[in-house]
Structures are given as C-alpha cells and as structure tokens.
Amino acid sequence: MRVRRVSISNFRGVRSGSVLLDSHSLLVGGNAVGKSTVCEALDLVLGLERLYRRPVIDEYDFHRTRYRAAEAPVDGPAAPTEVHIEVVLTDLSGEARRRFRGHLRPWSGENNDFTPPAAEDAVDLVEGEWCLPVVFLGRFNVADDDFEGGTFFAHPRRPGETTNGTAASFTCERIGLETAR
C-alpha cells in the first residue's frame, strides 16, 4: 500500500488543503508551513498509537483551537466543528483488494482523483487502479463534554451516514494488524 493523497480540514494550522504524494515524496519547507501537520495527520488516520490515545484529539488539534460549533444559524442548529482527514491508499496488494473489496473506489493516476464509480460486480478496471479511501473524523461532543474521533472507511458513502459511528470503522482487526496492550 502507498499513501497517494492526504486531504486535511480544520486540523492544527491547516484550515483546508490536500497533498499529493508520488512514489517517492519528500516534504520540504520552512518552519511552520505544515510538514509536521501532514505527518501527524497521517499518524492520526493510520498510526497504531491513535487506538490508545485518550482523548484521541484535543482542543489544540482543531484549527485555531476552535472546536465548538459556531453560533446557531437562524434557520437551524449549527453543525459541529469537525477535524476531517482523508487518506487515499493505492498500490494495494491482491490480499488488500480482496479484504477491502466493498470499500474500494477506482482511482485515476493521471487525474490524481477518483474516477466515476465502477459497476457493482467489477473485479478489474478498464483504466486506473483500485484505491482505499479512509477518513478520520474528530469533534467535541458537547453532551459528554469530551472529544471523540475515529477512523472510518470513506466508501461507500450512504445517504444519511453520520460521524457518530454509522460508518464502518477502520480498525487494526479489519486491516489485519496484530495489536498488543
């Protein structure tokens, strides 16, 4: 597997942005431009340590430490402020394609983006390759007065799917890693 794209929203110093990674990538830049933020975002989505960190995020992980919902708009409740980090994995092994079959999307290396959906029963693609998009979602839960977050498969998206656990979790057991406490 290879990380192909990292998209970040409301995480640390990044309001919104994406980084495309080729086969060999190096993050270079001056101080405070986001190199460490990109690496920490990857660790939050894919790293094993995220499973044991409590709370998984805190106020300093939110852009400008703004973790509470803005004032409620006149026409309804405000949406919670959410950390959103999506990672697209490509170059999947045959075993990974088999294991994650229901969560794969077609990817175009030429466009560096998803391609139109493949047929439900597609095994091979005419163009491009299969990719596995996963997403970390984190927010402040006002009712519990605590931060919460988790990593989920980002595909398929279902109508009405929310961040409160209705999506399939992306856990070590699902990806075949052994965990030791």
C-alpha positions as CSV (number, residue, x, y, z in Angstrom):
1,M,0.0,0.0,0.0
2,R,1.0,3.5,-0.7
3,V,-0.4,6.8,0.5
4,R,-1.4,8.8,-2.6
5,R,-3.3,11.8,-1.2
6,V,-3.9,13.4,2.1
7,S,-6.7,15.9,2.4
8,I,-6.9,17.9,5.7
9,S,-9.7,20.2,7.0
10,N,-9.7,22.0,10.4
11,F,-6.5,20.3,11.7
12,R,-4.0,22.3,13.6
13,G,-2.6,25.1,11.3
14,V,-4.4,23.8,8.2
15,R,-7.9,25.2,7.5
16,S,-8.2,23.1,4.3
17,G,-5.7,21.5,1.9
18,S,-4.5,18.5,0.0
19,V,-1.1,16.9,-0.6
20,L,-0.5,14.6,-3.5
21,L,2.3,12.1,-2.9
22,D,4.1,10.4,-5.8
23,S,6.1,7.1,-5.5
24,H,8.9,8.9,-3.7
25,S,7.9,12.1,-1.8
26,L,9.8,14.4,0.5
27,L,8.2,17.2,2.4
28,V,10.5,20.3,2.3
29,G,9.8,23.8,3.5
30,G,10.5,26.4,6.1
31,N,9.3,26.4,9.7
32,A,5.5,26.5,10.3
33,V,4.4,25.6,6.8
34,G,2.7,22.3,7.7
35,K,5.2,19.5,7.2
36,S,4.7,18.1,10.7
37,T,1.0,18.6,10.5
38,V,0.8,16.4,7.4
39,C,2.8,13.7,9.1
40,E,0.7,14.0,12.3
41,A,-2.5,13.8,10.2
42,L,-1.2,10.6,8.6
43,D,-0.4,9.2,12.1
44,L,-3.9,10.1,13.3
45,V,-5.5,8.2,10.5
46,L,-3.2,5.2,10.1
47,G,-1.0,5.0,13.2
48,L,-1.5,2.4,15.8
49,E,-0.9,4.8,18.7
50,R,-4.3,6.5,17.8
51,L,-6.1,3.5,19.2
52,Y,-4.7,4.1,22.7
53,R,-4.6,7.9,22.9
54,R,-7.3,9.3,25.1
55,P,-8.8,11.6,24.2
56,V,-7.9,10.8,20.6
57,I,-7.8,14.5,19.8
58,D,-7.9,17.7,22.0
59,E,-8.6,21.4,21.5
60,Y,-5.1,22.1,20.1
61,D,-5.8,19.7,17.2
62,F,-8.5,22.0,15.9
63,H,-7.7,24.8,13.5
64,R,-7.2,27.9,15.7
65,T,-8.3,25.8,18.6
66,R,-11.9,26.4,17.5
67,Y,-13.7,23.2,18.5
68,R,-17.1,24.3,19.5
69,A,-19.9,24.9,16.9
70,A,-20.3,28.4,15.8
71,E,-23.4,30.4,16.7
72,A,-26.5,28.5,15.5
73,P,-27.9,30.0,12.3
74,V,-31.4,31.5,12.3
75,D,-32.8,28.6,10.2
76,G,-31.5,25.7,12.3
77,P,-28.8,24.2,14.6
78,A,-25.1,24.8,13.8
79,A,-23.1,21.9,12.5
80,P,-20.3,20.8,14.9
81,T,-16.8,21.8,14.0
82,E,-15.0,18.7,12.8
83,V,-11.5,17.6,12.1
84,H,-11.6,15.8,8.8
85,I,-8.6,14.0,7.4
86,E,-8.9,11.7,4.3
87,V,-6.1,9.5,3.2
88,V,-6.2,7.6,-0.2
89,L,-4.2,4.4,-0.3
90,T,-3.2,3.0,-3.7
91,D,-0.9,0.2,-4.9
92,L,-3.0,-2.3,-3.0
93,S,-1.9,-5.9,-2.8
94,G,-4.2,-8.7,-4.1
95,E,-4.9,-9.6,-0.4
96,A,-5.8,-6.0,0.4
97,R,-8.1,-5.7,-2.7
98,R,-9.8,-8.9,-1.6
99,R,-10.1,-7.9,2.1
100,F,-11.4,-4.3,1.4
101,R,-13.4,-5.1,-1.8
102,G,-16.6,-3.4,-0.6
103,H,-14.7,-0.2,0.3
104,L,-12.6,0.3,-2.8
105,R,-13.0,3.1,-5.4
106,P,-11.5,3.5,-8.8
107,W,-8.6,5.9,-8.9
108,S,-7.0,7.7,-11.8
109,G,-3.3,8.3,-11.5
110,E,-3.5,10.6,-14.5
111,N,-6.0,13.0,-12.8
112,N,-4.9,12.2,-9.2
113,D,-8.6,11.8,-8.3
114,F,-11.4,9.3,-8.1
115,T,-12.9,8.1,-11.3
116,P,-16.6,7.5,-11.9
117,P,-17.9,4.5,-9.9
118,A,-17.3,1.1,-11.3
119,A,-20.0,-1.5,-11.8
120,E,-21.1,-3.2,-8.6
121,D,-19.6,-6.6,-9.7
122,A,-16.4,-5.1,-11.2
123,V,-13.3,-7.1,-10.4
124,D,-10.9,-5.4,-12.8
125,L,-10.9,-1.9,-14.1
126,V,-10.6,-0.8,-17.7
127,E,-8.5,2.3,-16.7
128,G,-6.8,3.3,-13.4
129,E,-6.4,1.3,-10.3
130,W,-8.4,0.5,-7.1
131,C,-7.8,2.7,-4.1
132,L,-8.9,2.6,-0.5
133,P,-10.0,5.9,1.0
134,V,-10.1,6.2,4.8
135,V,-11.1,9.1,6.9
136,F,-10.5,10.4,10.4
137,L,-13.4,12.4,11.9
138,G,-13.0,14.1,15.2
139,R,-15.1,16.6,17.1
140,F,-16.1,17.9,20.5
141,N,-19.1,16.2,22.0
142,V,-21.0,18.9,23.9
143,A,-23.2,16.4,25.7
144,D,-20.3,14.4,27.1
145,D,-18.0,17.4,27.5
146,D,-15.3,15.4,25.8
147,F,-13.5,15.0,22.5
148,E,-14.2,12.0,20.2
149,G,-12.9,10.7,17.0
150,G,-12.3,7.7,14.9
151,T,-11.1,6.4,11.6
152,F,-13.7,5.0,9.1
153,F,-13.8,3.6,5.6
154,A,-14.7,6.6,3.4
155,H,-16.5,4.5,0.8
156,P,-19.2,3.7,0.1
157,R,-21.0,6.8,1.4
158,R,-24.6,6.1,2.3
159,P,-27.4,8.7,2.3
160,G,-27.8,9.9,5.9
161,E,-24.4,8.5,7.0
162,T,-23.1,10.4,10.0
163,T,-19.9,10.7,12.0
164,N,-21.4,9.1,15.1
165,G,-20.4,5.5,14.2
166,T,-22.8,4.6,11.5
167,A,-19.9,4.2,9.1
168,A,-17.7,1.1,9.2
169,S,-14.7,1.6,11.5
170,F,-11.3,1.2,10.1
171,T,-9.6,-0.8,12.9
172,C,-6.5,-2.9,13.3
173,E,-8.6,-6.0,13.2
174,R,-10.1,-5.0,9.9
175,I,-6.8,-4.3,8.3
176,G,-5.1,-7.4,9.7
177,L,-2.7,-5.9,12.1
178,E,-1.9,-7.5,15.5
179,T,-2.3,-5.2,18.5
180,A,-0.6,-5.6,21.8
181,R,-1.5,-3.8,25.0
